[in-house]
Amino acid sequence: MSAKSAQTTYDVVVVGAGPGGYVAAIRAAQLGKKVAIVEREHLGGICLNWGCIPTKALLRSAEVFHLMKHAGDYGLSAGEIGYDLDKVVKRSRGVAAQLSGGIGHLMKKNKIDVVMGTAKVARQGEVSVTTDKGVQLLKAKDIILATGARARELPGLEADSKRVWTYKDALNPPHMPKKLLVIGSGAIGIEFASFFNTLGADTTVVEVMDRVLPVEDAEISAFAKKQFVKQGMKIMEKAMVKQLDRAADKVTAHIEVGGKVEKQEFDTVISAVGIVGNVEGLGLEELGVKIDRTHVVVNEYCETGVPGLYAIGDIAGAPWLAHKASHEGVMVAEKIAGQKVHAVRPESIAGCTYCHPQVASVGYSEAKAKELGFDVKVGRFPFVGNGKAIALGEPEGMVKTVFDAKTGELLGAHMVGAEVTEMIQGYVIGRQLETTEEDLMHTVFPHPTLSEMMHESVLDAYGRAIHM
């Protein structure tokens, strides 16, 4: 059979090999399904190659650099402290490459056929893949779309990979910014702002909303902003970049704030104004799949309404998080295999931002809980009251918990400070197990740990905090 007319039948075809797609493929294969996965660029998708993983490698380098500069605070001395940006980036790319290779190994281990090419759902139950050898037709009763998303680009603010960057450009920068403008203060924007600011860039962040990290609890956002400003960042809230004038060695930004437009010059701009789903060219409209603002409309089980066609991860809408995509991938694979499954609850998925200080949260903010009609009890505990935080030299931070005053249900938890992206999982498990304040109060937390603050915050909500 020629490559142009090659046809293969599977139980499941997954389109996209990011953290949603490759996990869905592995779980389906574990359940005895014959699986193929289609990927047009890199196994591991954006997250592993150009997102979650390499950014954390960069941020780790910045963290170590920060600690080196403050060696004296720990009774240590060091010689001349500096960095080599090329080597920092090389390490980051090496981490991504190592993990991408690991995904290839997992595909072989689970006997999943990998088809490199561009996919289109030709009709119900069929995926047409354009490869470098021709067109291959994959037939399957069930198809899982996991094509992810890409950076949103606003008219006039488009990236040119020279002076105006997307996150991809920022991960492999052509130069070290001296004066940097970051447009958008969501997780992507604030992480890159934190990285380059730590390495010495004069950094300005412009946010159209009334506060940085606008999806977070307002109190946490305010605390984080104070730390960013203390580190030398300039934060402009309720502001909008209207225009970028580009020259060979600079960019002039027209920034509207308070009803007036001011011009500022920068040598580098990073645009981090959100993402759009990769829905183009898949043939979804012809199949009758509903698309809302570049995202596929699905029900709680990721079903598109077309029999046997599912959409998971970023293409299926918020929250745009790798771990949400992976969990949906597992759920859909198990549903296809006939197992009983539980719908993914967005309000029980943690969000993590790896700036300095870190920010993490799960569940409802205090304001959202009140908006939903809950009578709330709120607890707080500062890092400065925790022995381990002081010993680490990380006394700036806070843990905040929100409870339903009537039932004791943990409605939300919000943190800012060192290692909170690791700590948040304790509260995630608590929400999954429908934990009440009583369960958390009676839990013995080890000492000395940062996690003790989680306990104290719960106690504080009920007027029982010990160390405050």
Secondary structure as GFF3:
##gff-version 3
##sequence-region A 1 468
A	DSSP	three_ten_helix	3	5	.	.	.	ID=ss1
A	DSSP	beta_strand	6	15	.	.	.	ID=ss2
A	DSSP	alpha_helix	21	30	.	.	.	ID=ss3
A	DSSP	beta_strand	35	39	.	.	.	ID=ss4
A	DSSP	alpha_helix	45	50	.	.	.	ID=ss5
A	DSSP	alpha_helix	52	69	.	.	.	ID=ss6
A	DSSP	three_ten_helix	71	74	.	.	.	ID=ss7
A	DSSP	alpha_helix	85	109	.	.	.	ID=ss8
A	DSSP	beta_strand	113	116	.	.	.	ID=ss9
A	DSSP	beta_strand	118	123	.	.	.	ID=ss10
A	DSSP	beta_strand	126	131	.	.	.	ID=ss11
A	DSSP	beta_strand	134	145	.	.	.	ID=ss12
A	DSSP	beta_strand	149	151	.	.	.	ID=ss13
A	DSSP	beta_strand	164	165	.	.	.	ID=ss14
A	DSSP	alpha_helix	167	171	.	.	.	ID=ss15
A	DSSP	beta_strand	179	183	.	.	.	ID=ss16
A	DSSP	alpha_helix	187	198	.	.	.	ID=ss17
A	DSSP	beta_strand	202	207	.	.	.	ID=ss18
A	DSSP	alpha_helix	218	230	.	.	.	ID=ss19
A	DSSP	beta_strand	234	237	.	.	.	ID=ss20
A	DSSP	beta_strand	239	246	.	.	.	ID=ss21
A	DSSP	beta_strand	251	257	.	.	.	ID=ss22
A	DSSP	beta_strand	260	266	.	.	.	ID=ss23
A	DSSP	beta_strand	268	271	.	.	.	ID=ss24
A	DSSP	beta_strand	275	277	.	.	.	ID=ss25
A	DSSP	alpha_helix	284	287	.	.	.	ID=ss26
A	DSSP	beta_strand	291	292	.	.	.	ID=ss27
A	DSSP	beta_strand	295	296	.	.	.	ID=ss28
A	DSSP	beta_strand	309	311	.	.	.	ID=ss29
A	DSSP	three_ten_helix	313	316	.	.	.	ID=ss30
A	DSSP	alpha_helix	322	336	.	.	.	ID=ss31
A	DSSP	three_ten_helix	346	348	.	.	.	ID=ss32
A	DSSP	beta_strand	351	353	.	.	.	ID=ss33
A	DSSP	beta_strand	358	363	.	.	.	ID=ss34
A	DSSP	alpha_helix	366	371	.	.	.	ID=ss35
A	DSSP	beta_strand	376	382	.	.	.	ID=ss36
A	DSSP	three_ten_helix	383	385	.	.	.	ID=ss37
A	DSSP	alpha_helix	387	392	.	.	.	ID=ss38
A	DSSP	beta_strand	398	404	.	.	.	ID=ss39
A	DSSP	beta_strand	410	417	.	.	.	ID=ss40
A	DSSP	alpha_helix	420	432	.	.	.	ID=ss41
A	DSSP	alpha_helix	437	441	.	.	.	ID=ss42
A	DSSP	alpha_helix	452	461	.	.	.	ID=ss43
###
